[in-house]
């Protein structure tokens, strides 16, 4: 319904000197989409108020309403070209009046969980990059064709927006940090299995893929038609929480959640790691944590002081944060570099020890290279529960960690991404922690308590390459040389 419109928007942005990458296309589309969404939201709220005999107070003042500055219509419902701004007039209005007006919502709003606060936060974090007012007019006209009024319209819009995020993730540069393969996210959510009433948190929210899929999972599990008003209020206001440091990711995450049905997402624009974990109290903890913290980042010394285990590796700081943020009995699924399992530096060893002693690490999913486009690293997913430790000295219990190594018969990449079928066996076997060619259990009692090494080594893999003797290799080389010489001779004979 709207797919061609999205393509046309990208074509217009591609022609503009201010937009040079897929990241710019998503960012600029997002703020315009957001304003169109606000207009549709206001119309729905006004209709609801009128039906109940109440007076509706608009969020946006008259001069800044979508149908006043962006898409004024004449009596036949078509764009009124006499009233619609264009060219330099349009660009100047957006840059000098619209954006400053929208920015004011943040200091005027105390509650960070309101749509008003999100308006101010978003427009404080970006600027209009579309340099040509004529290109901007064409993009606005295209966005005006889009609708957010029905469930079907919102559903399609959310899928198209997800596609834009995926394209951005495949575009190189830093795009990959915003996109975790949705097949992997859905699988992690299935295994962690959040329940209605749980609080769900992602401290490295990015494009909000984990929160969106957790929302979809809960709606599908309970059946959207049978959800009570209380359940819908719980999902809207008291279930999903996130933090994001980067401006573009914050904006995309907010927009992604809005398009999926969360009107005022509880996402805070802040550096998660700036919080001293000693200050985290029970009221700050969550039932479920789902996250893919950035790998390879480096944090400053002053940020590292917020953590008992000092390390410059961002992902290791996030893991400490997640362990502290999880409630007793809470469940987590966290993506991390596979080197975490075996690194011998003090921070890695200490962190593995902390994880095993404070949580029950029950499952490790080992992912193949290429799972994350352009990341160039291998990763694992850690599934753990807070409370009872994995290591239980003197308990007499045969505590085990279940490992699953995802072995595929193809290389993963942009044109061959991970899909849910690839992970179906993992989901099935994980329920009972069964052994297979790809899965096995490790007795905690056999783990070295000096290094806490958790290296992924599949004992059931019989496909290891047998190393040949040097003499056999030399014989093979001689044979190939003789064949090459014979081929060259035959070519010379033909000349």
N, C-alpha and C positions, 0 to 999 in steps of 0.2 A: 504493500500500500504506500509506503513512504521511502522505499529503497532508492528509487530513482532521484527523489528529492535530495537525499543525503549525498548521492554521487554528484549531483549538480552543484551542491554547496561546495564540495571539495574542489570542483573545477573552477569555481569563481575565486576561491581562496588561493588556488595555485597560480592564478594570474596576478595576484596582488604582490607588490614588492615587499610588504611587511610580513608576509607569511612564507617561510622558507622550508618548513618540514611538516611531517605528519603530526608532530607534537603541537605545532602552531595551529594546524587545522582543527585538532580536537579542542584545544584551549579556546580558540575564537568561536567555534561552533557552540561550545558549552555555555558561555555567558549569554549569547543570544537566545539559545534554547531555554536557558533558565528564566529569562525575562518573559518569553512566550509561555512557559509553564506557569509562571506567577499570574499572568493574565487569565489563563484558563482556571487556575485555582481560585482566584478572586471571583470569577463568574459563578463557579460551582458553589462557593460559600455564600454568595449573595442570593442565589436561587434557593439554597437550603434555608437561609434566614427568612426570606419572603414566605416560603411555604409554612414556616412555623410562626409567622406573625411577628418576627423580630426585625430590628433595624441592624443593617450590616455596616460596620465602619471599615472602609477600604484600608489596605496596607499602604498602597502606593498613591501619592497625591496626583491630582488630575493631569498636570502638564507632563508627567512621566509615565502615564498609563500607556500600555502597548498600542491601543487603538487611537491614541491621540498623536504620539510622535512617530511611531513605527509604521502603523498600518491603518491610518484613518480611512474610513469607507464612505462612499456616497450612498444614495438611496437604493441603488440596485445591488449593493453589497460588494462592489468592486473598489479597488484602491482609488482614493481621491487624489489625483496627481497635483491638484492645486494646493492641497494641505500637506501632502507628504514631503518631508524634507529630502533633499538629494545633494550629491556632490559635496562641496566644502561646507555647505550649511549643515548637512547631516553629520559629517565627521566632527565639526566644531561643537554641535549640540551634544553629541555622545561624549566627546573628550572633556568639554569644559562645563557641562551642566549635568548630564545624566550620571556619569561616574561619580562626581563629587556628591551628588544627592544620595546615591545608593550607599556610598561609604559612610554616611552619617548614621545609618541604622545601627552600626555596631556600638558606638559610645552611648547611643540613646536607649539601648536594650540591655537589661541586666541579665536576663535568662539566656544562657548560651544555647539552650536546646530549642529555641523558637526559630521559626522561619525568618523573622525579622533580623535576628542576630546573624543567621547564615547569609542573608543578603549583604549585610555590612562586611562580613568577613570575606566573602568571595570578591567583592568589588574593591576591597583594600589590598587584595593579593594579585590582581592582574590589571592589565591595561588593554585598551583597544589597539591591536596591531594592524588593523586593516587600514592602510594608508589612503586608498582611494575611496572617497565618499560614494562614488558610483558603484564600485564593487560591493560596498557595504549595503547600499540600497538593494542590489540584486540578491544578496544573501538574506537580508531581512524579508524580502518578498517571498523567497523560498521557504524560510522558516515559518512564515505566516500561514503557509499551506498545511503545516503540521498541526495535529490535534492531540490533546492529552485528556480528553473528556471521558472516553469509555475505557473499560478494562482491556478491550481488544486493541485499542489505539496505544495505550500505555505499554501493553505487552510487546507490540511490534517495535515501538520506539526503544524499549529497553534492549531488545535483541540487536537492533541496528547500532545503538550506542556501544554495546559490548563489542560488536564487530570493529568499530572505530578504535576502541581501546586495544583490541588484538592487533590491528594493523599498526598501531603506534608501537606496540611491543615488538613487532617484527621489523620496524623501520630502522633499527640500528641506533647509534648514539646511546642515549640512556633510556630509550623507550622500554626495554625489557624489564626495567625495575618496576614498571607500573602494571605488569601483566603476568599473572601466574596462570598456567594452563587450566582452563575451567574443568577439564576432565579430572585433573588432580585435585582441585578444590572440592569438587562434588564427592570424590572418593573419601577425602579426609573428613568431610562433614558426615558422610554415611557411617564411618567407623566411630567417630566421636559421638554421634547420635544425640544432638541437643534435644531438650524437651521443652514444651511450653512452660513458661515461667522462669526458665534459666536466663541468667544474664550472660551475654556473649561478647567477648572482647578481642579486638585486634589492635595491638599497639604500634603496628607498622602497616597501616590500613591501605596505603596505595590507592588503587582504584576501587577498593571496597569489595573485591570479588568474594572474599570469605564471608563477609556479613550478608551480602546479597544472596549467596547460595544457601547460607544458613536460614535466611528468611524464606526462600523458596522451599527448602526442605521442611520447615515447620508448617508452612501453608499446605503443602502437598500431603504431609503426614496426617494432618487433622482434617483435610478436605476444606477447600476455600469456602464452599457453600455452607458448611456446618460450623464455621468459626463464629463464636458468640461475640457480642459487642465488647465484652470485657477482654476476650482474647485478642481482638483486633487492637484495642487500646494498649494492651500489654506489648504487642508486637511493635506498635507505632512509637511508644514512649519509654518502655522500661525493659527492653531486651537487648538492643544492639548498641555497642559502644566502641569507639575507636579514637586513635590519635595518629596524626600525620604531620611530619616535619616540613615536607616540600609543598610549595604553594600550588603547583600545577596538579600534583597528585591529590591534594586536599580538595581542590575544585572538582576534579574528575570523580573522586570518591563520593562527594556530596551529590553531584548530578546523577551518578549511577544509581545511588540508593533512592533518590527521588523518583527516577524513572521506573524503578522496580516497586514503588509503592510506599516508601517510607518518607512522609512529607517533611519532617524536620529531623534529619539524622543527628544522633548524638556523637558527632565526630568533632574533636577539638584540634585546632591547628597549633601544634606545639612540638617541641623535641621531647619525645617520650623519655629519652635517656637522661634528660636534665633533672628528672625526679629522683631524689635520693631514696633508694629502696628501704632504708631504715625508717622513713617517714610513712610508709604504706601501712595503713590500719585495716582492720577487718571490714569496715564499711567501704573500702576502696577495692575490695577483691571481687572476683567474678567466678561464675560456675563453669564457664566454658572459655577456653582460649584457642583461637584458630589463627595461625599467622605464618607468613613467609618473610622474616626479617631480611633486610638487605645484606648480601654477603660481600665481603671484601672491603667494606667501608672502614674508615679509621676515625676514632673519636679523640678529642683533645684530652689532655691530662686532667683538666678540671672536671670534665664529664666522667672520666674513669673514677674519680674520687667518690662518686655516688654508689660505688659497688664494692663489695668485700673482695671480689676477685678482680684485680686490675688487669685489663687487657685493652689493646687498641682495636681488636676485632669487634666490629659493631654487632655482629650476630651473637657473639658470646655474651655481650652485655645485655642484649635483648632476652636471651635465654634466662639469665639471672632475674631480669625484670618479670618475665612470665611466671617463673617458679614462685616468686614472691606475690604476684598478683592473683594467683589461683587460690580459690577457697579450699578448705579441707574437704576432700571428696570430689573436688572439681576435676574436670577432664580436659586434656589438651592435645592438639595435633599441630606440630611445629616443624617447618621445613628448615634444614640447616645443611651446610657443606658436609660431605661425608668424611672429611679430614677430622672433624670433631671427634669421631669415634676412636681415632688412633694417634692423634698428635701427642708428642711427648713433652711439650713445653709445660711449665708449671700451671699456667692458667687453664689449659685444656684438661690436664689431669685433675685439678681442683674442681673444675666445673662438672666433669663426669662424676666425681665423687659426690658432689653436692646433689646432683640430679638423682643418683642411685640411692642416696641416704634419705632424701626428703620426699621422693616420689616413687611410685611404682612404674618404672619404664617397662611396659608390657609388650610393645610392638615396635619394630624398626622396619620401615619400608625403604629398601635400597633402590634408587632410581637410576636408569641408564643415562649416559651422556647424551646431550641434545634435548633433554626434557625442557630446559629453559633456553629459548632461542637467543643465541649470541652471548650467553653468560659464560660459557667456557669452563664450567665447573660441574662436578658430579655432586649430587645431593642425596640426602636421606630424609625421611619423615619420622620424627620421634612422637610416639603416642604414649602419654603417661597420665597417671592420676596422682593427685596430691594427697598426702597423708601417710598411708602405710608405705615404708621404704621398699625398694627392690632388694636391697641388702638387709637381711634380717639375721644377724649373727646370733647363734644359739637358739634360734626359734625352732629348729628341727624341720622347717618347711622347705620343700624342694622348689624354691622360687625360680622361675625361668623367664627369659626374654625370648619372644618369638620373632624371628627374622624372616623377611620375604625379599628375595632378590628378583626384581622385574627383568626378565630376559626376553627380548623381542627379536623377531626374525627380520628386522629392518632397522635402518638408521633413522633416528628422529631428526626433524628439521622443519623449516617453514612449510614445505609442501607435504610433509609427513608427520604431522603433530601427534602427540599422545592423545588417545581417545579412551572413552570409558570401557570399551570392550577389552582394551589392553589390561585394565586393572580389575576386571570382573573376577578373575580367579583369586586375586589377593583378597577382595572383599569377602568372597565365599569362604575361603580357608581361614581368614582371620577370626571368624565367628567361633571356631573351635580350636584355633591355633594348631591346625593339623600339619604334619610333615608332608612334604612332597618333593619333587625334583627341585623346586624353587624355594622351598621353605624348610626351616629347621628351628629347633629350640636350643638355647644355651643355658645350662645350669649355672646359676649365679655363684654357686660354690666354687666353680672352676675359673672364675674371673680373677685375674691378678689384682690383689688389693693394694699394690704399690702404684701401678700405672692405670688401673681400671680400664684397660684396653678393651674396646668393644668392636674391633675390626670385623667387617663383614667378610666372612670366609665360608662359602657354601660347601658343606661336607658332602652334599649329594651331587655336586657337579662333576660328572665323569668325562666332560668334554674338554679337559685340559690338553693343550698341545704337548705332545711328547717331543722332547729335545733330542735331535739327532747327534750321533757321534761325529766329531770333526772329520774323520776319514770318509764318512758317507757324504758329507757336505762337499768335500774336495772332489770326490768321484762325480757328483752331480754337476759341479762346475765344469769339470773336464768334458763331460758328456755334452753340455750345452755349448761349450767352445767348439767342439768337433762339429756339432750340428750347424752352428753359425758359419764355420769355415766352409762347409759343404754347400750351404745356401749361397754364399758369396761367389764360390767357384762356378756354380750353375748360372748365376747372373752374368758373370764375365764371359762364359762360353756363348751366351746369347748375343753379346755385343759384337 
